[in-house]
């Protein structure tokens, strides 16, 4: 479980195992991780396979490679990293599972002092889970939906987010991992099942 508050960044250094694993350079973090631990990488919960001087190695399932942005990374790409939530940690963002619901596409990035405004197109199937002023994880970053349309939403990126995550590097056309609010998904599922059976 995560909060969408990014604790560090890493650099994608390429694939291993015939493309079935990725290597992420994260100085200062590799030595703190044990095999089997979880880490959110651009919003995707992955398990550490190995950690050493070269970086952190993660296996990628076919599902993860096909349904997130991780299958199409280019060497040198900056990645948002977040360690799992502990019971003693403050919940500064919102509950994020690291299970990506879909991949969105950046429509525009505009200057909006003191930060930027990001517009993202989302898959139609995700529309029921978005709420104006509700939470969404974009690339693993907990954000608030500032504007919501039938096929896109907008979020504000404050200077702290632009400096501490890779969202400041986004350009129109870029793909981003999206995770809808977990509580909203469960509520929608519960109410939908009630309507179908009742």
matplotlib code that plots the C-alpha trace (Angstrom):
import matplotlib.pyplot as plt

x = [0.0, 1.2, 0.1, 1.2, 3.8, 7.0, 10.0, 12.7, 13.5, 15.3, 16.8, 15.7, 18.9, 17.5, 15.9, 17.3, 16.2, 15.2, 13.0, 11.2, 12.9, 13.9, 16.9, 16.4, 19.4, 18.5, 21.6, 21.0, 18.0, 19.4, 21.3, 18.1, 16.0, 15.8, 14.7, 10.9, 10.2, 7.7, 8.4, 6.1, 7.8, 5.9, 2.8, 3.3, 3.8, 6.8, 8.8, 12.6, 14.3, 17.9, 19.5, 23.1, 25.6, 24.1, 20.6, 17.4, 16.1, 12.4, 10.7, 7.8, 4.9, 3.4, 0.3, 2.5, 4.5, 1.4, -0.9, 1.4, 4.1, 6.9, 6.9, 7.9, 10.5, 13.5, 16.9, 17.6, 13.9, 13.3, 10.9, 9.0, 9.7, 7.8, 8.4, 5.4, 3.3, 3.9, 1.3, 3.3, 3.6, 1.2, -1.2, -0.3, -1.7, -4.5, -4.5, -2.7, -2.4, 0.1, -2.3, -2.6, -6.2, -5.2, -2.7, -3.6, -2.2, -1.1, -3.1, -1.4, 0.9, 0.4, 2.2, 0.0, 2.0, 3.5, 3.2, 1.7, -1.7, -1.8, -4.6, -4.8, -7.1, -8.2, -9.7, -13.5, -13.9, -12.4, -14.9, -17.2, -14.2, -13.3, -14.9, -14.3, -12.0, -11.4, -8.0, -6.1, -2.6, -0.7, 2.6, 2.2, 1.8, -1.3, -3.1, -6.5, -8.8, -9.3, -11.4, -13.3, -14.7, -16.2, -12.8, -10.1, -9.3, -7.0, -4.7, -2.5, 1.2, 2.7, 6.4, 7.1, 5.6, 7.5, 10.8, 10.3, 8.7, 9.1, 5.7, 7.6, 9.1, 5.8, 4.9, 1.8, 1.5, 3.3, 1.7, 1.1, 0.0, -3.3, -4.8, -8.3, -9.3, -9.4, -12.4, -14.4, -13.8, -15.0, -18.1, -18.9, -18.5, -20.7, -23.5, -23.3, -23.7, -26.7, -28.4, -27.8, -29.0, -31.7]
y = [0.0, 3.5, 7.1, 8.7, 10.9, 10.3, 9.6, 9.5, 9.1, 6.5, 6.2, 3.4, 1.6, -1.0, -4.4, -7.8, -11.4, -10.9, -7.9, -9.7, -7.5, -3.9, -2.3, 1.0, 3.0, 4.6, 5.7, 5.5, 3.3, 0.1, -0.7, -0.3, -2.8, -6.6, -9.2, -9.5, -6.0, -3.8, -0.5, 1.7, 2.5, 5.2, 4.1, 0.4, -1.9, -4.1, -6.7, -6.3, -9.3, -8.0, -4.8, -3.8, -1.3, -1.6, -0.8, -2.5, -5.3, -6.0, -8.7, -7.6, -9.8, -9.7, -8.0, -5.3, -4.8, -4.5, -2.5, 0.1, 2.5, 0.2, -2.0, 1.0, 2.8, 4.3, 4.1, 7.2, 7.8, 9.2, 7.2, 8.1, 5.8, 5.3, 2.9, 1.2, 2.8, 1.6, 1.7, 4.4, 6.7, 9.7, 9.3, 12.5, 11.6, 9.0, 5.2, 3.9, 0.2, 0.4, -1.6, 0.6, 0.9, 2.2, 4.4, 8.0, 10.3, 13.9, 16.4, 19.5, 21.0, 24.7, 27.2, 28.3, 30.3, 29.2, 25.7, 24.0, 22.6, 19.1, 17.8, 14.0, 11.9, 8.7, 5.4, 5.5, 2.6, 4.7, 7.5, 6.2, 6.3, 10.0, 12.7, 16.4, 17.3, 13.6, 11.9, 10.3, 8.8, 10.0, 8.2, 7.2, 10.8, 11.6, 14.5, 16.2, 16.4, 20.2, 19.8, 16.8, 16.1, 13.1, 11.9, 13.9, 15.5, 18.3, 18.5, 21.3, 20.6, 22.8, 23.6, 20.9, 18.3, 19.6, 19.4, 16.1, 14.0, 13.3, 15.0, 18.3, 16.5, 15.5, 16.8, 16.5, 12.9, 11.3, 8.2, 8.1, 5.3, 6.1, 4.7, 5.8, 6.3, 3.0, 3.8, 5.1, 1.9, -0.3, 1.9, 1.9, -1.8, -2.4, -0.1, -1.5, -5.1, -4.0, -2.5, -5.6, -8.1, -6.1]
z = [0.0, -0.9, -0.5, -3.8, -2.0, -4.0, -1.8, -4.5, -8.2, -10.2, -13.7, -16.1, -17.1, -19.5, -19.6, -18.5, -18.9, -22.5, -21.7, -18.8, -16.1, -15.7, -14.0, -12.1, -10.8, -7.5, -5.5, -1.8, -2.1, -3.4, -0.2, 1.9, 0.0, 0.5, -2.1, -2.0, -0.8, -2.7, -4.4, -6.4, -9.7, -11.6, -9.8, -10.4, -7.4, -8.2, -6.1, -5.7, -7.4, -6.7, -5.4, -5.7, -7.0, -10.5, -9.3, -8.4, -10.6, -11.0, -12.9, -15.2, -15.9, -19.4, -17.9, -16.4, -19.5, -21.7, -19.5, -18.0, -19.3, -18.0, -21.0, -23.3, -21.2, -22.9, -21.2, -19.1, -18.3, -14.9, -12.7, -9.6, -6.6, -3.4, -0.6, 1.0, 3.6, 7.2, 10.0, 11.7, 8.6, 8.0, 5.2, 3.4, 0.0, -0.5, -0.5, -3.6, -4.3, -7.1, -9.4, -12.4, -13.8, -17.3, -19.2, -20.0, -22.6, -21.8, -23.9, -22.7, -20.2, -19.5, -17.3, -14.4, -11.9, -9.6, -11.2, -14.2, -15.3, -16.8, -19.0, -19.4, -21.6, -19.9, -21.2, -21.3, -19.0, -16.1, -16.3, -13.4, -11.0, -11.4, -9.2, -9.4, -6.5, -6.0, -5.9, -8.8, -9.0, -12.2, -12.6, -8.9, -7.7, -5.6, -7.2, -7.0, -10.1, -10.7, -13.8, -15.2, -18.7, -20.4, -21.7, -19.8, -16.5, -15.4, -12.4, -10.9, -10.4, -7.6, -7.6, -5.0, -7.3, -10.3, -8.5, -6.7, -9.4, -13.1, -13.9, -14.7, -17.7, -19.3, -22.8, -24.9, -26.2, -23.3, -21.7, -18.0, -15.6, -13.9, -10.7, -9.7, -6.1, -4.4, -2.1, -5.1, -7.0, -4.2, -3.6, -7.4, -7.6, -4.5, -5.8, -9.3, -8.1, -5.9, -9.0, -11.1, -8.5, -6.8]

ax = plt.figure().add_subplot(projection="3d")
ax.plot(x, y, z, "-o")
ax.set_aspect("equal")
plt.show()
